[in-house]
Amino acid sequence: MYFLGIDSGTQSTKAIVLDLESGKILASGHNAYDLIEGLPPGHLEQHPQDWLNAVEASVKQCLEKLGADRAKIAGIGVSGQQHGLVALGADDKPVRPAKLWCDTSTQAQCAEMAHEFGGHPGIIALAGNAMLPGYTIPKLLWMKQNEPENFAKTTSILLPHDYINFWLSGVKRMEYGDASGMGILNVNTRQWCYEICDYIDPRVRSMLPELGSSRSVHGRLRPELAKAWGLGDNVIISAGGGDNMMGAIGTGNIKPGVVTASFGTSGTLYGVAAAPVVDGQGEVAAFCDSTDQWLPLVCTMNVTVVTEQVREMYGWDLKQLEAAVASAPVGAEGVMFLPYLNGERTPNLPNGTGVLHGLRPTNMTPANIARAAVEGATLGLAYGLKRFRDLGMNPTEVRLTGGGSKSPVWRQIVADCFNAEVVTLSTSEGAALGGAIQAAFAQANEGGAEKVSYEQLCAKLVALDESTRCKPNAENAAKYTLQLERQMELTGRLQQTGWL
């Protein structure tokens, strides 16, 4: 049997076809799209129809490569960008473009809700998470306050991957993983926090779809799509999940002890836990995962965006950037780069900016600035790993994904900054692979006792690239421990004085 994995992201959609028997990826497809241009600063939106068009184009690319073998496809699993608000009217069409995870226009709404419930500690007590601008529910309050006509038209709300599932199957439903990033799911009980919903508007309760297990079948592919794609009439759609939740499955991060770190435009760090991991400081997101466990997560908004800016500033290609970083010493001779070019989520600095600190005539070189950019972005995630350890999570291995993980020099810097062994995966499509694996799990176990486990599936289908494994250098790790303290101290002092 074959399974389709779909990863719908902020910049593009990817699709893969997984052969369950051999474990090979037989076909892949890709389609890119853009953000809506001309919006005010902090407003980042997309048309949901662009996602659907990209899904169809990516899937059709895969099916063309399969030919007649497309009939072997038994299930589809969807990974989607988290936190986006898809507001649907009575006709089940979007009433406006989707506000995305990276939209920071809802700071006032977050502050208002936090004030109503006793500050961030009160919100955390209710739902397990602080109320952050990236989350979904502040976007709905923003729409009520700024676009009352659109709010009045809204009869249901979905997340991006839920909307794709709805288009595929005709079923509106949410699973625990992606729903826990909305800001209204009590992650301890896996139930909606109606106190927050009612504060926004009593109608919000009726807007929420059915909530249920991430392990269940979501529905079946609509007959008209099955016919158009040349597939069978019993193709299941699994629950799907947020990109980080599906990335966890796709990297074999399905039990405590393993942490996944994504080094893309933004950065994420997450690990599976058997019980909720609630951070009283609100820095670690207490999410559920998409296997009905929990997925404490840290997100930073500035990783390869920082290194790409440096690369473009000097007119380098990737090899030249790599060589420059490798030529500079650990600590970049005192140059420190606070990497908050896009604002920041951890620490919570929605209006933050980048800072170069420690420049002197003797160290102000392109190589040191490049090294400082890599170190600053990596230490941002290292702070998240420190918080994991503070909360009792002690990973034995960190699995790397994203563009930054392709750099051998950067991988060693990660191992040293994290003071942990790091390794990449044999495939770079972790979220799409996670979707395919979840679909295989749901299809095999539908309607009865568990016939196959995630442990069995991931052991067979998730392969590490051992040639990329890096072990930490003890001397460098000690230096980076001190540098992390300096970076966070500088961040804190600048924030307190209003300069960051």
C-alpha positions as CSV (number, residue, x, y, z in Angstrom):
1,M,0.0,0.0,0.0
2,Y,1.0,3.6,-0.7
3,F,0.3,6.6,1.5
4,L,0.3,10.3,0.5
5,G,1.9,12.8,2.9
6,I,1.1,16.5,2.3
7,D,3.0,19.4,4.0
8,S,1.3,22.7,3.5
9,G,3.6,25.5,4.7
10,T,3.9,29.2,4.7
11,Q,5.9,29.4,1.4
12,S,4.9,26.2,-0.4
13,T,3.2,22.8,-0.3
14,K,5.1,19.5,-0.7
15,A,3.6,16.1,-1.3
16,I,5.2,12.7,-1.2
17,V,4.1,9.1,-1.8
18,L,5.4,6.5,0.7
19,D,5.6,2.8,-0.1
20,L,4.7,1.2,3.2
21,E,6.4,-2.1,2.3
22,S,9.8,-0.9,1.1
23,G,9.8,2.4,3.1
24,K,10.8,4.3,0.0
25,I,9.5,7.6,-1.2
26,L,8.3,6.9,-4.7
27,A,7.3,10.3,-5.9
28,S,7.2,13.9,-4.7
29,G,5.6,17.2,-5.8
30,H,6.0,20.8,-4.9
31,N,4.1,24.1,-5.5
32,A,5.0,27.6,-4.2
33,Y,2.9,30.6,-3.3
34,D,3.3,34.0,-1.7
35,L,2.0,36.1,1.1
36,I,-0.5,38.8,0.3
37,E,1.4,42.0,-0.5
38,G,0.8,45.5,0.6
39,L,-0.5,44.8,4.2
40,P,0.5,47.0,7.2
41,P,3.6,46.0,9.2
42,G,2.9,42.9,11.4
43,H,0.0,41.7,9.2
44,L,0.8,38.5,7.4
45,E,-2.0,36.8,5.4
46,Q,-2.6,34.3,2.7
47,H,-5.6,33.2,0.7
48,P,-6.7,29.6,1.7
49,Q,-7.6,28.9,-1.9
50,D,-3.9,29.1,-2.7
51,W,-3.2,26.2,-0.3
52,L,-5.9,24.1,-2.0
53,N,-4.5,24.9,-5.4
54,A,-1.0,24.0,-4.3
55,V,-2.2,20.7,-2.7
56,E,-3.9,19.7,-5.9
57,A,-0.9,20.6,-8.1
58,S,1.5,18.8,-5.8
59,V,-0.6,15.7,-5.5
60,K,-1.1,15.6,-9.3
61,Q,2.7,15.8,-9.8
62,C,3.0,12.7,-7.6
63,L,0.2,10.8,-9.3
64,E,1.6,11.5,-12.8
65,K,4.9,9.8,-11.6
66,L,3.0,6.8,-10.2
67,G,0.9,6.2,-13.3
68,A,-1.4,3.1,-12.8
69,D,0.2,2.4,-9.4
70,R,-1.8,5.4,-8.0
71,A,-4.6,2.9,-7.3
72,K,-2.4,1.5,-4.4
73,I,-2.8,4.8,-2.4
74,A,-4.8,3.9,0.7
75,G,-4.6,7.0,2.8
76,I,-3.6,10.7,3.0
77,G,-2.2,12.6,6.0
78,V,-1.9,16.4,6.0
79,S,0.6,18.6,7.9
80,G,-0.1,22.3,8.0
81,Q,1.3,25.6,9.3
82,Q,0.1,26.1,12.8
83,H,-2.1,28.9,14.3
84,G,-3.6,30.3,11.1
85,L,-7.2,31.5,11.4
86,V,-9.5,30.3,8.6
87,A,-12.9,31.9,9.3
88,L,-15.7,30.3,7.3
89,G,-19.2,31.7,6.6
90,A,-22.5,29.8,6.3
91,D,-21.5,28.7,2.8
92,D,-18.3,27.2,4.2
93,K,-16.2,29.6,2.2
94,P,-13.5,31.9,3.9
95,V,-15.0,35.3,4.8
96,R,-11.5,36.9,4.6
97,P,-7.9,35.8,4.0
98,A,-6.2,33.7,6.7
99,K,-4.1,35.5,9.3
100,L,-1.0,33.4,9.7
101,W,1.2,32.2,12.6
102,C,3.7,34.9,11.9
103,D,1.2,37.7,12.0
104,T,2.0,39.9,15.1
105,S,-0.9,42.4,14.7
106,T,-2.8,41.0,17.8
107,Q,-0.5,42.2,20.6
108,A,-3.3,44.4,22.0
109,Q,-5.8,41.6,22.0
110,C,-3.3,39.3,23.8
111,A,-2.7,41.9,26.4
112,E,-6.5,42.5,26.8
113,M,-7.2,38.8,27.4
114,A,-4.2,38.4,29.7
115,H,-5.4,41.3,31.8
116,E,-8.9,39.9,32.0
117,F,-7.7,36.6,33.4
118,G,-5.1,37.8,35.8
119,G,-2.1,38.1,33.5
120,H,-0.1,35.3,31.9
121,P,-0.2,33.2,35.1
122,G,-4.0,33.3,35.0
123,I,-4.1,32.3,31.3
124,I,-1.6,29.5,31.9
125,A,-3.7,28.2,34.8
126,L,-6.7,28.1,32.5
127,A,-5.2,26.6,29.3
128,G,-1.6,25.7,30.0
129,N,-0.1,28.4,27.7
130,A,0.4,32.1,27.8
131,M,-1.5,34.1,25.2
132,L,0.9,35.0,22.4
133,P,0.4,37.0,19.2
134,G,1.1,34.0,17.0
135,Y,-1.8,32.0,18.4
136,T,-5.2,31.6,16.7
137,I,-7.8,32.9,19.1
138,P,-6.4,36.5,19.5
139,K,-6.9,36.7,15.7
140,L,-10.6,36.1,16.1
141,L,-10.9,38.8,18.8
142,W,-8.9,41.1,16.4
143,M,-11.4,40.4,13.7
144,K,-14.4,41.1,16.0
145,Q,-12.9,44.4,17.0
146,N,-11.5,45.5,13.6
147,E,-13.8,43.8,11.1
148,P,-17.1,43.3,12.8
149,E,-18.9,42.6,9.5
150,N,-16.6,39.6,8.8
151,F,-16.9,38.4,12.4
152,A,-20.7,38.5,12.0
153,K,-20.5,36.4,8.9
154,T,-18.3,33.8,10.6
155,T,-20.0,30.5,11.5
156,S,-17.1,28.2,12.0
157,I,-13.3,28.5,12.4
158,L,-10.6,26.0,11.3
159,L,-6.8,25.8,11.3
160,P,-5.0,25.5,7.9
161,H,-4.6,21.8,8.0
162,D,-8.2,21.4,9.1
163,Y,-9.3,23.4,6.2
164,I,-7.4,21.2,3.8
165,N,-8.9,18.1,5.5
166,F,-12.3,19.6,5.1
167,W,-11.7,20.2,1.4
168,L,-10.4,16.6,1.0
169,S,-13.2,14.9,3.0
170,G,-16.1,17.3,3.6
171,V,-15.6,16.7,7.4
172,K,-14.9,19.6,9.9
173,R,-13.0,18.3,12.9
174,M,-9.9,19.2,15.0
175,E,-7.4,16.9,16.6
176,Y,-5.6,17.7,19.9
177,G,-2.2,18.5,18.5
178,D,-2.8,21.5,16.2
179,A,-5.8,22.6,18.3
180,S,-3.5,23.1,21.3
181,G,-1.8,26.0,19.5
182,M,-5.0,28.0,19.3
183,G,-4.8,29.4,22.8
184,I,-8.2,28.0,24.0
185,L,-7.4,24.3,24.4
186,N,-6.8,23.2,28.0
187,V,-3.8,21.0,27.3
188,N,-4.1,19.2,30.6
189,T,-7.7,18.0,30.0
190,R,-7.7,18.2,26.1
191,Q,-11.0,20.2,26.4
192,W,-11.9,23.7,25.2
193,C,-11.5,26.5,27.7
194,Y,-14.9,28.0,27.4
195,E,-14.0,30.9,29.8
196,I,-11.7,32.4,27.2
197,C,-14.1,31.6,24.4
198,D,-17.0,33.3,26.1
199,Y,-14.9,36.4,26.8
200,I,-14.4,36.9,23.1
201,D,-18.0,36.2,22.2
202,P,-20.7,33.7,23.3
203,R,-20.9,32.7,19.6
204,V,-17.4,31.3,19.6
205,R,-18.6,28.0,21.1
206,S,-20.7,27.3,18.1
207,M,-17.8,28.2,15.8
208,L,-15.6,25.4,17.1
209,P,-15.7,22.0,15.2
210,E,-15.7,18.6,16.9
211,L,-12.6,17.9,18.8
212,G,-11.1,14.4,19.0
213,S,-8.2,12.0,19.0
214,S,-5.2,12.5,16.7
215,R,-5.1,8.8,16.2
216,S,-8.5,8.5,14.6
217,V,-9.5,8.5,10.9
218,H,-10.7,12.0,10.0
219,G,-12.8,10.9,7.0
220,R,-12.6,9.6,3.5
221,L,-11.6,11.3,0.3
222,R,-14.6,12.9,-1.4
223,P,-15.8,10.8,-4.3
224,E,-15.4,13.7,-6.8
225,L,-11.7,14.1,-5.8
226,A,-11.1,10.4,-5.9
227,K,-12.5,10.2,-9.4
228,A,-10.6,13.2,-10.6
229,W,-7.3,11.8,-9.2
230,G,-8.0,8.3,-10.3
231,L,-7.9,6.9,-6.8
232,G,-10.0,4.2,-5.1
233,D,-13.3,4.9,-3.3
234,N,-12.1,4.1,0.2
235,V,-9.0,6.3,0.6
236,I,-8.9,7.5,4.3
237,I,-7.9,10.9,5.5
238,S,-6.0,10.8,8.8
239,A,-6.4,13.4,11.5
240,G,-3.3,15.2,10.3
241,G,-1.7,17.9,12.5
242,G,0.4,21.0,12.8
243,D,3.8,21.0,11.0
244,N,5.7,20.5,14.2
245,M,3.5,17.7,15.4
246,M,3.8,15.9,12.1
247,G,7.5,16.7,12.0
248,A,7.8,14.9,15.3
249,I,6.3,11.7,13.8
250,G,8.4,12.1,10.6
251,T,11.6,12.3,12.6
252,G,10.8,9.4,14.9
253,N,10.2,11.7,17.8
254,I,7.4,9.7,19.3
255,K,8.7,8.9,22.8
256,P,10.5,10.8,25.5
257,G,14.3,11.1,25.1
258,V,14.5,12.5,21.6
259,V,14.3,16.2,20.6
260,T,13.8,17.5,17.1
261,A,15.3,20.9,16.2
262,S,14.3,22.6,12.9
263,F,16.7,25.2,11.5
264,G,14.6,26.9,8.8
265,T,13.6,30.5,8.3
266,S,12.4,30.2,11.9
267,G,13.4,27.7,14.4
268,T,11.6,25.1,16.5
269,L,12.6,22.7,19.2
270,Y,10.2,20.0,20.5
271,G,10.2,16.7,22.2
272,V,7.5,14.2,23.1
273,A,6.4,13.8,26.7
274,A,4.1,11.3,28.3
275,A,2.4,14.0,30.4
276,P,1.7,17.7,30.0
277,V,4.8,19.9,30.5
278,V,3.4,23.3,31.5
279,D,5.9,26.1,31.9
280,G,4.9,28.7,34.5
281,Q,7.1,31.3,32.7
282,G,5.2,30.7,29.5
283,E,8.3,30.3,27.4
284,V,7.9,26.7,26.5
285,A,4.6,26.0,24.7
286,A,2.7,23.2,26.4
287,F,1.3,21.7,23.2
288,C,-0.3,18.3,22.6
289,D,1.2,16.1,19.9
290,S,-0.5,14.3,17.1
291,T,-0.2,10.8,18.6
292,D,-2.3,11.7,21.7
293,Q,0.8,12.5,23.9
294,W,2.3,16.0,24.5
295,L,4.8,18.0,22.6
296,P,6.5,20.8,24.7
297,L,7.9,23.2,22.1
298,V,10.0,26.4,21.8
299,C,9.8,28.5,18.7
300,T,12.1,31.3,17.6
301,M,11.4,33.5,14.5
302,N,15.0,34.1,13.4
303,V,17.3,31.3,12.2
304,T,18.3,31.1,8.5
305,V,16.7,34.5,7.9
306,V,19.7,35.9,9.8
307,T,22.3,33.9,8.0
308,E,20.7,34.7,4.6
309,Q,20.8,38.4,5.4
310,V,24.5,38.2,6.1
311,R,25.2,36.0,3.1
312,E,23.4,38.5,0.8
313,M,25.0,41.5,2.5
314,Y,28.5,40.1,1.5
315,G,27.4,38.7,-1.9
316,W,28.4,35.2,-0.9
317,D,27.1,31.8,-2.1
318,L,26.4,29.1,0.4
319,K,29.9,27.6,0.1
320,Q,31.5,31.0,0.8
321,L,29.2,31.5,3.9
322,E,30.2,28.0,5.1
323,A,33.9,28.8,4.7
324,A,33.6,32.1,6.4
325,V,31.9,30.6,9.5
326,A,34.4,27.8,9.6
327,S,37.3,30.3,9.5
328,A,36.2,32.2,12.6
329,P,36.9,31.0,16.1
330,V,34.3,29.9,18.7
331,G,32.7,33.1,20.1
332,A,33.6,35.1,17.0
333,E,36.3,37.0,18.9
334,G,33.7,38.7,21.1
335,V,31.2,39.7,18.4
336,M,27.7,38.9,19.5
337,F,24.6,39.0,17.2
338,L,21.2,39.3,18.8
339,P,19.2,37.8,16.0
340,Y,15.8,39.4,16.4
341,L,15.4,40.7,12.9
342,N,11.8,39.7,12.6
343,G,10.9,40.4,16.2
344,E,10.9,37.3,18.4
345,R,8.6,34.8,20.0
346,T,11.1,33.3,22.5
347,P,11.9,35.5,24.2
348,N,8.6,37.4,23.6
349,L,9.8,40.5,21.7
350,P,7.3,41.1,18.9
351,N,8.9,44.5,18.1
352,G,12.5,43.3,18.7
353,T,15.4,44.1,16.3
354,G,18.8,42.7,15.6
355,V,21.8,43.9,17.5
356,L,25.5,43.5,16.7
357,H,27.5,43.9,20.0
358,G,31.2,43.8,20.9
359,L,32.6,45.2,17.7
360,R,36.2,46.5,17.7
361,P,38.6,47.3,14.9
362,T,40.4,44.0,15.5
363,N,37.3,41.7,15.3
364,M,35.1,43.5,12.8
365,T,35.5,41.0,10.0
366,P,32.9,39.4,7.7
367,A,33.9,36.0,9.0
368,N,33.3,37.0,12.6
369,I,29.9,38.6,11.8
370,A,28.9,35.5,9.9
371,R,29.9,33.2,12.8
372,A,28.2,35.5,15.3
373,A,25.0,35.3,13.2
374,V,25.1,31.4,13.3
375,E,25.9,31.4,16.9
376,G,23.2,33.9,17.9
377,A,20.5,32.0,16.0
378,T,21.6,28.7,17.5
379,L,21.9,30.0,21.0
380,G,18.3,31.3,20.7
381,L,17.2,27.6,20.4
382,A,19.8,26.5,23.0
383,Y,18.0,28.7,25.5
384,G,14.9,26.7,24.7
385,L,16.7,23.5,25.3
386,K,17.9,24.9,28.6
387,R,14.3,25.5,29.6
388,F,13.4,21.9,28.6
389,R,16.1,20.7,30.9
390,D,14.8,23.0,33.7
391,L,11.4,21.4,33.3
392,G,12.8,17.8,33.5
393,M,13.3,16.9,29.9
394,N,16.8,15.6,29.3
395,P,17.2,14.5,25.7
396,T,19.8,11.9,24.7
397,E,19.7,12.9,21.1
398,V,18.7,15.9,19.0
399,R,17.5,15.3,15.4
400,L,18.0,18.2,13.0
401,T,15.9,19.3,10.1
402,G,15.7,22.4,7.9
403,G,18.1,24.2,5.7
404,G,20.6,25.1,8.4
405,S,21.1,21.4,9.2
406,K,22.7,20.8,5.8
407,S,25.8,22.7,6.9
408,P,28.5,20.6,8.5
409,V,29.9,23.6,10.3
410,W,26.5,24.6,11.6
411,R,25.8,21.1,12.8
412,Q,28.9,21.1,15.0
413,I,28.0,24.5,16.4
414,V,24.6,23.1,17.3
415,A,26.2,20.1,19.0
416,D,28.4,22.4,21.0
417,C,25.7,25.0,21.8
418,F,23.3,22.2,22.8
419,N,25.9,20.1,24.5
420,A,24.2,17.1,23.0
421,E,24.7,14.7,20.1
422,V,23.0,15.8,16.9
423,V,22.1,13.9,13.7
424,T,20.0,14.6,10.6
425,L,17.5,12.4,8.8
426,S,17.9,10.6,5.5
427,T,15.0,12.6,4.1
428,S,14.4,16.3,4.5
429,E,10.6,16.0,4.2
430,G,10.0,15.3,7.9
431,A,6.5,16.8,8.1
432,A,5.2,15.2,4.8
433,L,6.7,11.9,5.9
434,G,5.0,12.3,9.3
435,G,1.7,12.8,7.4
436,A,2.2,9.6,5.4
437,I,3.1,7.6,8.5
438,Q,0.1,8.9,10.4
439,A,-2.1,7.9,7.5
440,A,-0.6,4.4,7.5
441,F,-1.2,4.2,11.3
442,A,-4.8,5.4,11.1
443,Q,-5.6,3.1,8.1
444,A,-4.2,0.0,9.8
445,N,-5.9,0.6,13.1
446,E,-9.3,1.8,12.0
447,G,-12.2,0.4,13.9
448,G,-10.5,-1.9,16.3
449,A,-7.6,-2.9,18.5
450,E,-4.2,-1.5,17.5
451,K,-2.6,-3.7,14.9
452,V,0.5,-1.7,14.3
453,S,2.2,0.9,16.6
454,Y,3.9,4.2,15.8
455,E,7.1,2.6,17.3
456,Q,7.0,-0.1,14.6
457,L,6.2,2.3,11.8
458,C,8.9,4.8,12.7
459,A,11.5,2.1,13.2
460,K,10.9,0.9,9.7
461,L,10.3,4.2,7.9
462,V,12.4,6.9,9.6
463,A,16.1,6.6,8.8
464,L,18.9,8.6,10.4
465,D,21.9,9.8,8.3
466,E,24.7,8.6,10.6
467,S,27.3,10.3,8.4
468,T,26.0,13.6,9.8
469,R,26.2,12.8,13.5
470,C,28.2,15.3,15.6
471,K,29.3,15.0,19.2
472,P,29.8,18.0,21.4
473,N,33.3,19.3,22.1
474,A,33.5,19.8,25.8
475,E,35.7,22.9,25.7
476,N,33.5,24.6,23.1
477,A,30.3,23.6,25.0
478,A,31.6,25.3,28.1
479,K,32.3,28.5,26.2
480,Y,28.9,28.5,24.7
481,T,27.3,28.0,28.1
482,L,28.8,31.3,29.1
483,Q,28.0,32.9,25.8
484,L,24.3,31.9,26.2
485,E,24.3,33.6,29.6
486,R,25.7,36.8,28.1
487,Q,23.3,36.8,25.2
488,M,20.3,36.5,27.4
489,E,21.6,39.0,29.9
490,L,22.2,41.5,27.1
491,T,18.7,40.8,25.7
492,G,17.1,41.3,29.1
493,R,18.9,44.6,29.8
494,L,18.1,46.1,26.4
495,Q,14.5,45.0,26.8
496,Q,14.1,46.6,30.2
497,T,15.5,49.9,29.0
498,G,13.1,49.9,26.0
499,W,15.9,49.6,23.4
500,L,14.8,46.2,22.1
